[in-house]
Amino acid sequence: MDFSAVIFAFLLTLFAGLSTGIGSALSLLTKKTNTKFLSIALGFSAGVMIYVSFVEIFTKAKDSLVAELGEVGGSWATVGAFFFGIFLIALIDKLIPDTENPHEIHTVEEMDGKSESHKANLMRMGMFTALAVGIHNFPEGLATFTAALGDPSLGIPIAVAIAIHNIPEGIAVAVPVFYATGSRKKAFRLSLLSGLSEPVGALIGYLLLYRFFNDITFGLIFASVAGIMVYISLDELLPAAREYGEHHLSIYGLIAGMAVMALSLLLFI
């Protein structure tokens, strides 16, 4: 396998993971959350991920598996891997308590540490949210890395979509930690570190799987990646986009994301 392709895929995953720092910076440097921007951006991210998952990733996974296992076996394997990806990310979400779920909506305005006990609770929330983000981003890192490794032209838009998706997670970590400690540096640092699990997930996944990397494992992982991204879009991004802003804004963002992704794929034909 081309080492430069591995490095490129890893750097894209690192960029996507560290974008939690963007959310942290937005929450720490502004007095008001730009909910309209977040609504459109999250809808856009969902549009990119849904379109690329069904149109490109699922199709490539099926082509790879059908070539190796035949029409029937390859089709069944593709669909099975797709739903396995959905099951995996749904299980991770289920294991994370709702109070520390990184996809619960948070804004700059909502928290104000009025008492020491309240500050302690906020610090606990921030720490557990950072842990939850870390656990949740692990498979996302593998998804971004695998997509970029399989097709670098797909890797860039997927990394951007995951990066947008990570911005509210950075807010969810930074806001309670800042109000608990009064330290912007500590809040930013913890938020940034929570995103590092994405490149770590990519690295561990690669080290575990690279020896077995062939057309069948590539197809199975690619189909699972499609399932993971569809679940993230439907369960997390679109509901969050609607919570942050008007319903129509999230849908406009969704359609724009699909259109941009479609155009970028057409330009690479």
C-alpha positions as a printed NumPy array, in Angstrom:
array([[  0.   ,   0.   ,   0.   ],
       [  1.274,   3.475,  -0.943],
       [  2.743,   5.078,   2.192],
       [  1.976,   8.608,   0.971],
       [ -1.718,   7.656,   0.631],
       [ -1.683,   6.435,   4.25 ],
       [ -0.123,   9.706,   5.446],
       [ -2.642,  11.757,   3.447],
       [ -5.565,   9.782,   4.888],
       [ -4.181,  10.157,   8.413],
       [ -3.709,  13.937,   8.035],
       [ -7.303,  14.317,   6.823],
       [ -8.51 ,  12.349,   9.851],
       [ -6.376,  14.511,  12.15 ],
       [ -7.909,  17.651,  10.626],
       [-11.434,  16.279,  11.118],
       [-10.77 ,  15.307,  14.734],
       [ -9.119,  18.547,  15.784],
       [-12.06 ,  20.588,  14.488],
       [-13.551,  20.152,  17.971],
       [-11.15 ,  23.011,  18.685],
       [-13.099,  25.189,  16.216],
       [-16.277,  24.65 ,  18.208],
       [-14.376,  25.377,  21.393],
       [-12.953,  28.612,  19.979],
       [-16.389,  29.723,  18.734],
       [-17.935,  29.17 ,  22.154],
       [-15.098,  30.815,  24.089],
       [-14.594,  33.866,  21.867],
       [-18.228,  34.798,  21.254],
       [-20.99 ,  35.884,  23.617],
       [-23.778,  34.438,  21.505],
       [-24.123,  31.167,  19.6  ],
       [-24.746,  31.656,  15.873],
       [-27.556,  29.114,  15.718],
       [-28.49 ,  29.82 ,  12.095],
       [-24.936,  29.144,  10.945],
       [-24.758,  25.899,  12.939],
       [-28.143,  24.769,  11.63 ],
       [-27.139,  25.262,   7.989],
       [-23.638,  23.828,   8.535],
       [-24.906,  20.676,  10.271],
       [-27.542,  20.172,   7.562],
       [-24.823,  20.632,   4.943],
       [-22.637,  18.037,   6.658],
       [-25.547,  15.57 ,   6.751],
       [-26.229,  16.139,   3.046],
       [-22.621,  15.416,   2.138],
       [-22.514,  12.241,   4.211],
       [-25.874,  10.827,   3.109],
       [-25.231,  11.474,  -0.585],
       [-21.695,  10.125,  -0.637],
       [-22.663,   7.087,   1.465],
       [-25.452,   5.905,  -0.839],
       [-24.166,   7.104,  -4.208],
       [-20.451,   6.431,  -3.935],
       [-19.268,   4.451,  -0.894],
       [-22.02 ,   1.797,  -0.843],
       [-21.661,   1.321,  -4.612],
       [-17.873,   0.933,  -4.442],
       [-18.185,  -1.516,  -1.558],
       [-20.711,  -3.595,  -3.508],
       [-18.586,  -3.588,  -6.685],
       [-15.573,  -4.773,  -4.693],
       [-17.459,  -7.547,  -2.879],
       [-19.413,  -8.729,  -5.944],
       [-16.146,  -9.058,  -7.872],
       [-14.777, -11.342,  -5.141],
       [-17.885, -13.176,  -3.87 ],
       [-20.237, -13.14 ,  -6.833],
       [-23.483, -11.234,  -7.382],
       [-25.515, -12.889,  -4.615],
       [-22.781, -13.286,  -1.993],
       [-21.338,  -9.815,  -2.635],
       [-24.75 ,  -8.128,  -2.448],
       [-25.63 ,  -9.843,   0.835],
       [-22.199,  -9.049,   2.293],
       [-22.529,  -5.365,   1.341],
       [-25.953,  -4.973,   2.918],
       [-24.872,  -6.911,   6.014],
       [-21.778,  -4.749,   6.504],
       [-23.834,  -1.581,   5.968],
       [-26.247,  -2.483,   8.768],
       [-23.373,  -3.685,  10.951],
       [-21.929,  -0.148,  10.726],
       [-25.297,   1.267,  11.792],
       [-25.533,  -1.229,  14.671],
       [-21.987,  -0.413,  15.851],
       [-22.465,   3.343,  16.057],
       [-25.984,   2.936,  17.528],
       [-24.556,   0.679,  20.254],
       [-21.901,   3.267,  21.12 ],
       [-24.597,   5.957,  21.331],
       [-26.706,   3.699,  23.556],
       [-23.828,   3.155,  25.995],
       [-23.266,   6.908,  26.442],
       [-25.612,   8.449,  29.063],
       [-27.924,  11.157,  27.689],
       [-26.55 ,  13.758,  30.088],
       [-23.052,  13.321,  28.68 ],
       [-24.054,  12.643,  25.088],
       [-21.893,  14.929,  22.913],
       [-24.821,  15.467,  20.556],
       [-27.094,  17.043,  23.14 ],
       [-27.566,  20.685,  22.169],
       [-25.408,  23.239,  23.991],
       [-25.078,  27.   ,  23.54 ],
       [-22.838,  29.682,  24.977],
       [-25.784,  31.351,  26.723],
       [-27.101,  28.38 ,  28.665],
       [-24.511,  27.983,  31.436],
       [-23.588,  30.263,  34.261],
       [-21.63 ,  28.905,  37.206],
       [-23.39 ,  30.544,  40.128],
       [-22.244,  28.29 ,  42.993],
       [-19.365,  25.983,  43.81 ],
       [-21.597,  22.896,  43.665],
       [-22.962,  24.056,  40.323],
       [-19.41 ,  24.57 ,  39.064],
       [-18.458,  21.068,  40.197],
       [-21.43 ,  19.648,  38.285],
       [-20.452,  21.634,  35.196],
       [-16.864,  20.355,  35.41 ],
       [-18.127,  16.797,  35.708],
       [-20.361,  17.351,  32.691],
       [-17.456,  18.728,  30.674],
       [-15.117,  15.874,  31.609],
       [-17.667,  13.172,  30.86 ],
       [-18.679,  14.859,  27.615],
       [-15.02 ,  14.935,  26.562],
       [-14.804,  11.211,  27.312],
       [-18.03 ,  10.569,  25.409],
       [-16.75 ,  12.543,  22.419],
       [-13.535,  10.527,  22.525],
       [-15.384,   7.194,  22.513],
       [-17.807,   8.322,  19.842],
       [-15.115,   9.703,  17.529],
       [-13.145,   6.453,  17.529],
       [-15.192,   4.723,  14.784],
       [-15.646,   8.048,  12.997],
       [-11.87 ,   8.304,  12.726],
       [-11.676,   4.856,  11.186],
       [-14.502,   5.793,   8.804],
       [-12.781,   8.985,   7.623],
       [ -9.411,   7.266,   7.315],
       [-10.778,   4.279,   5.38 ],
       [-12.736,   6.467,   2.971],
       [ -9.678,   8.629,   2.285],
       [ -7.463,   5.562,   1.884],
       [ -9.893,   3.895,  -0.516],
       [-10.413,   7.02 ,  -2.618],
       [ -8.547,  10.271,  -1.823],
       [-11.077,  12.289,  -3.869],
       [-13.78 ,  11.093,  -1.438],
       [-11.624,  11.648,   1.612],
       [-11.539,  15.444,   1.429],
       [-15.321,  16.145,   1.383],
       [-15.932,  13.436,   4.   ],
       [-13.245,  14.916,   6.262],
       [-14.829,  18.366,   5.883],
       [-18.276,  16.938,   6.691],
       [-16.959,  15.163,   9.8  ],
       [-15.119,  18.354,  10.793],
       [-18.373,  20.369,  10.64 ],
       [-20.056,  17.592,  12.619],
       [-17.389,  17.919,  15.327],
       [-17.904,  21.674,  15.892],
       [-20.948,  21.291,  18.221],
       [-19.055,  18.555,  20.084],
       [-16.303,  21.072,  20.814],
       [-18.939,  23.475,  22.157],
       [-20.434,  20.704,  24.314],
       [-17.049,  20.103,  25.985],
       [-15.746,  23.665,  26.236],
       [-18.804,  25.522,  27.565],
       [-19.267,  23.625,  30.865],
       [-15.507,  23.392,  31.527],
       [-15.059,  27.145,  30.998],
       [-17.935,  28.082,  33.298],
       [-16.714,  25.619,  35.917],
       [-13.072,  26.744,  35.914],
       [-13.076,  30.228,  34.391],
       [-10.122,  29.098,  32.258],
       [-10.421,  29.452,  28.5  ],
       [ -7.122,  27.613,  28.034],
       [ -8.26 ,  24.576,  30.023],
       [-11.61 ,  24.458,  28.196],
       [ -9.946,  24.753,  24.785],
       [ -7.278,  22.177,  25.608],
       [ -9.769,  19.572,  26.85 ],
       [-12.03 ,  20.161,  23.85 ],
       [ -9.107,  19.799,  21.44 ],
       [ -7.863,  16.628,  23.136],
       [-11.313,  15.011,  22.911],
       [-11.046,  15.174,  19.129],
       [ -7.683,  13.372,  19.078],
       [ -9.469,  10.025,  19.452],
       [-10.39 ,  10.349,  15.769],
       [ -6.811,  10.016,  14.427],
       [ -6.072,   7.508,  17.207],
       [ -9.021,   5.39 ,  16.015],
       [ -7.703,   5.619,  12.471],
       [ -4.198,   4.597,  13.539],
       [ -5.309,   1.639,  15.676],
       [ -7.761,   0.493,  13.007],
       [ -5.059,   0.629,  10.359],
       [ -2.51 ,  -1.253,  12.479],
       [ -5.071,  -3.981,  13.224],
       [ -6.404,  -4.324,   9.684],
       [ -3.62 ,  -3.499,   7.231],
       [ -2.312,  -7.09 ,   7.16 ],
       [ -5.736,  -8.299,   6.119],
       [ -6.394,  -5.479,   3.662],
       [ -7.684,  -6.976,   0.407],
       [-10.695,  -6.416,  -1.835],
       [-13.047,  -8.27 ,   0.534],
       [-11.995,  -6.463,   3.733],
       [-11.961,  -3.179,   1.824],
       [-15.542,  -3.779,   0.654],
       [-16.76 ,  -4.794,   4.112],
       [-15.151,  -1.79 ,   5.829],
       [-16.369,   0.598,   3.132],
       [-19.96 ,  -0.646,   3.451],
       [-19.726,  -0.316,   7.259],
       [-18.428,   3.234,   6.849],
       [-21.507,   4.045,   4.737],
       [-23.747,   2.72 ,   7.513],
       [-21.908,   4.706,  10.198],
       [-22.206,   7.956,   8.249],
       [-25.892,   7.484,   7.406],
       [-26.671,   6.833,  11.084],
       [-24.676,   9.879,  12.216],
       [-26.569,  12.033,   9.716],
       [-30.061,  10.805,  10.585],
       [-29.685,  10.372,  14.337],
       [-27.38 ,  13.265,  15.196],
       [-26.759,  15.877,  12.543],
       [-30.279,  16.522,  11.261],
       [-31.951,  16.579,  14.72 ],
       [-29.169,  18.891,  15.981],
       [-29.539,  21.134,  12.928],
       [-33.272,  21.468,  13.576],
       [-32.721,  22.191,  17.28 ],
       [-30.2  ,  24.938,  16.562],
       [-32.317,  26.745,  13.974],
       [-35.395,  26.767,  11.817],
       [-36.506,  23.533,  10.185],
       [-36.103,  24.963,   6.668],
       [-32.533,  26.103,   7.314],
       [-31.401,  22.557,   8.097],
       [-33.11 ,  21.246,   4.956],
       [-31.557,  23.987,   2.806],
       [-28.179,  22.995,   4.238],
       [-28.928,  19.317,   3.545],
       [-29.772,  19.978,  -0.109],
       [-26.732,  22.25 ,  -0.521],
       [-24.491,  19.526,   0.917],
       [-25.883,  16.949,  -1.504],
       [-25.494,  19.339,  -4.445],
       [-21.891,  20.21 ,  -3.58 ],
       [-21.024,  16.538,  -3.109],
       [-22.698,  15.587,  -6.408],
       [-20.839,  18.346,  -8.254],
       [-17.491,  17.372,  -6.754],
       [-18.014,  13.741,  -7.835],
       [-18.984,  14.827, -11.353],
       [-15.805,  16.919, -11.638],
       [-13.687,  13.831, -10.926],
       [-15.253,  11.721, -13.72 ]])
